[in-house]
């Protein structure tokens, strides 16, 4: 990955007296995905929404796909230079925060918008794809995905289409 620092994850919790403590302070790198257009680093997951703060499972150790049914996921995505995701839709509400570089969001009707550092997208179960327009710079995005009811159009649920 070009010039991007490892991801740092700090996790809090409670001790036996109920006081707040630091449970973890770790650095790790993103890992290339099979499609080759990006690399992911899973930060945390919850098995339920609302989350159970009494669940002592390390959220990074939980088995997670792109989303978790009835749960939430936060991950870092490094889009490689020129990388393009497939068009896809998930039954989730996704908050994407661009941390570095630029990324283009394209939606079903062909509309495109360019996002840069500090920009935030709220993805509401729509068909979309991501593209890194740079030939040399990796873009980094933090994504929070929370299970949501599928969008209904004309009384028909629009199914997920995962990459």
C-alpha positions as CSV (number, residue, x, y, z in Angstrom):
1,X,0.0,0.0,0.0
2,X,1.4,3.3,-1.0
3,X,2.3,5.6,1.9
4,X,-0.6,4.6,4.2
5,X,0.2,4.0,7.9
6,X,-0.9,0.8,9.6
7,X,-4.4,1.0,11.3
8,X,-4.4,1.6,15.0
9,X,-7.2,0.2,17.1
10,X,-7.7,1.2,20.8
11,X,-10.5,-0.7,22.6
12,X,-11.9,0.2,26.0
13,X,-13.7,-1.9,28.6
14,X,-14.2,-2.3,32.3
15,X,-12.3,-3.9,35.1
16,X,-13.7,-6.0,38.0
17,X,-14.6,-2.8,39.9
18,X,-16.5,-1.3,37.0
19,X,-13.9,1.3,36.1
20,X,-13.0,2.1,32.5
21,X,-9.8,0.5,31.3
22,X,-7.9,0.2,28.0
23,X,-8.3,-3.4,26.8
24,X,-6.3,-3.2,23.6
25,X,-4.0,-0.8,21.7
26,X,-2.9,-2.5,18.5
27,X,-1.5,-1.7,15.0
28,X,-2.2,-3.8,11.9
29,X,-2.3,-3.6,8.2
30,X,-5.0,-3.9,5.7
31,X,-5.2,-7.3,3.8
32,X,-5.8,-7.5,0.0
33,X,-9.2,-8.9,-0.9
34,X,-9.6,-11.6,-3.6
35,X,-10.9,-9.1,-6.2
36,X,-7.6,-7.2,-6.1
37,X,-9.1,-3.7,-6.1
38,X,-8.8,-3.0,-2.4
39,X,-7.5,-4.2,1.0
40,X,-9.6,-4.5,4.2
41,X,-8.9,-4.3,7.9
42,X,-11.7,-5.3,10.2
43,X,-11.7,-3.1,13.2
44,X,-14.7,-4.3,15.2
45,X,-18.1,-6.0,14.9
46,X,-21.1,-6.4,17.1
47,X,-23.4,-9.4,17.0
48,X,-26.5,-7.3,17.8
49,X,-28.0,-3.9,17.3
50,X,-28.2,-2.3,19.8
51,X,-24.8,-3.6,20.8
52,X,-24.2,-5.4,24.1
53,X,-21.4,-3.7,26.0
54,X,-21.3,-6.7,28.3
55,X,-20.2,-9.0,25.4
56,X,-16.4,-9.5,26.0
57,X,-15.8,-11.0,22.6
58,X,-13.1,-9.2,20.7
59,X,-15.2,-7.7,17.9
60,X,-12.3,-8.2,15.4
61,X,-12.3,-12.0,16.1
62,X,-16.0,-12.4,15.2
63,X,-16.7,-14.1,11.9
64,X,-17.8,-11.2,9.6
65,X,-18.7,-11.0,5.9
66,X,-19.2,-7.6,4.3
67,X,-22.0,-7.1,6.9
68,X,-23.4,-9.0,9.9
69,X,-27.0,-9.9,10.1
70,X,-28.6,-8.1,13.1
71,X,-25.2,-6.5,13.9
72,X,-22.6,-3.9,12.9
73,X,-19.2,-3.8,11.4
74,X,-16.5,-1.1,11.2
75,X,-13.6,-1.6,8.7
76,X,-10.9,0.3,6.9
77,X,-10.9,0.0,3.2
78,X,-7.8,0.9,1.2
79,X,-8.8,1.3,-2.5
80,X,-5.8,0.6,-4.6
81,X,-4.8,3.0,-7.4
82,X,-7.3,2.6,-10.3
83,X,-9.3,0.1,-8.2
84,X,-13.0,-0.4,-9.0
85,X,-15.5,-2.4,-6.9
86,X,-18.3,-4.3,-8.6
87,X,-21.8,-2.7,-8.5
88,X,-23.4,-4.0,-5.2
89,X,-26.1,-3.4,-2.6
90,X,-26.3,-4.5,1.0
91,X,-29.3,-4.4,3.5
92,X,-27.4,-2.0,5.7
93,X,-27.0,1.7,6.4
94,X,-23.3,2.5,5.8
95,X,-21.4,5.5,6.9
96,X,-18.2,6.0,4.9
97,X,-15.6,8.6,5.9
98,X,-12.8,9.3,3.5
99,X,-9.5,9.5,5.4
100,X,-7.0,9.8,2.6
101,X,-6.9,10.2,-1.2
102,X,-10.0,10.4,-3.3
103,X,-12.8,8.0,-4.2
104,X,-15.6,8.2,-6.7
105,X,-19.0,6.9,-5.8
106,X,-21.3,5.8,-8.7
107,X,-24.9,4.9,-8.2
108,X,-27.4,2.9,-10.2
109,X,-28.6,5.8,-12.4
110,X,-25.0,6.5,-13.5
111,X,-24.5,9.6,-11.3
112,X,-21.0,9.9,-9.9
113,X,-19.5,12.1,-7.2
114,X,-15.9,12.6,-6.1
115,X,-15.1,12.4,-2.4
116,X,-11.9,13.5,-0.6
117,X,-10.5,13.5,2.9
118,X,-13.1,14.5,5.5
119,X,-16.0,13.8,3.2
120,X,-18.7,11.5,4.5
121,X,-21.2,9.4,2.6
122,X,-24.4,7.9,4.0
123,X,-25.1,4.8,1.9
124,X,-28.8,3.7,2.4
125,X,-29.1,0.3,0.8
126,X,-28.6,1.5,-2.7
127,X,-26.9,-0.1,-5.7
128,X,-23.4,1.5,-6.0
129,X,-19.7,1.1,-6.8
130,X,-16.5,2.7,-5.7
131,X,-13.6,3.7,-7.9
132,X,-10.2,5.2,-7.0
133,X,-9.5,7.7,-9.8
134,X,-5.8,8.0,-9.0
135,X,-3.2,6.0,-10.9
136,X,-0.7,6.4,-8.1
137,X,-2.4,7.1,-4.7
138,X,-4.2,4.6,-2.5
139,X,-7.4,6.0,-0.9
140,X,-8.4,5.0,2.6
141,X,-12.1,5.0,3.8
142,X,-13.5,4.0,7.2
143,X,-16.9,2.3,6.8
144,X,-19.4,1.6,9.5
145,X,-22.1,-0.8,8.4
146,X,-25.2,-1.4,10.5
147,X,-28.0,-3.9,9.6
148,X,-31.0,-2.2,8.1
149,X,-34.3,-3.3,6.6
150,X,-34.0,-3.7,2.8
151,X,-35.3,-0.9,0.7
152,X,-38.8,-1.6,-0.6
153,X,-39.9,-0.3,-4.1
154,X,-43.5,-0.8,-5.3
155,X,-44.1,-3.2,-2.4
156,X,-41.1,-5.4,-3.4
157,X,-37.9,-5.7,-1.3
158,X,-34.7,-4.9,-3.3
159,X,-32.4,-7.9,-2.6
160,X,-28.8,-7.6,-1.6
161,X,-26.3,-8.0,-4.4
162,X,-22.8,-8.6,-2.9
163,X,-19.5,-8.4,-4.7
